[in-house]
Amino acid sequence: LREALTFTGRVQGVGFRYTAKYLTRSLGLTGWVRNDPDGTVTMEVQGREALINKLLVGLNGGHFISIEWMDTKEIPLEEEKAFKVR
């Protein structure tokens, strides 16, 4: 499963991308994450659905991170070996 996610809320300047990188690597997920100019964070993540759900729970539990809204859609799988911060 590969999902494209857009997060709104207090998601920039609070360690969101590096928390995502740590969690995805510990869960064996691949993809990427980046800050967008409008204050949102965009992520593409690939792996088993249960592991992606664990990632989302972990992100929401971050000390300074406050996700107010999340848009998600399933997208085609890609060949990649790691999760990157852009």
Secondary structure, DSSP 8 states (H G I E B T S, - for coil): -EEEEEEEEE-SSSSHHHHHHHHHHHHT-EEEEEE-TTS-EEEEEES-HHHHHHHHHHHHT-SS-EEEEEEEEEE-----SSEEE-
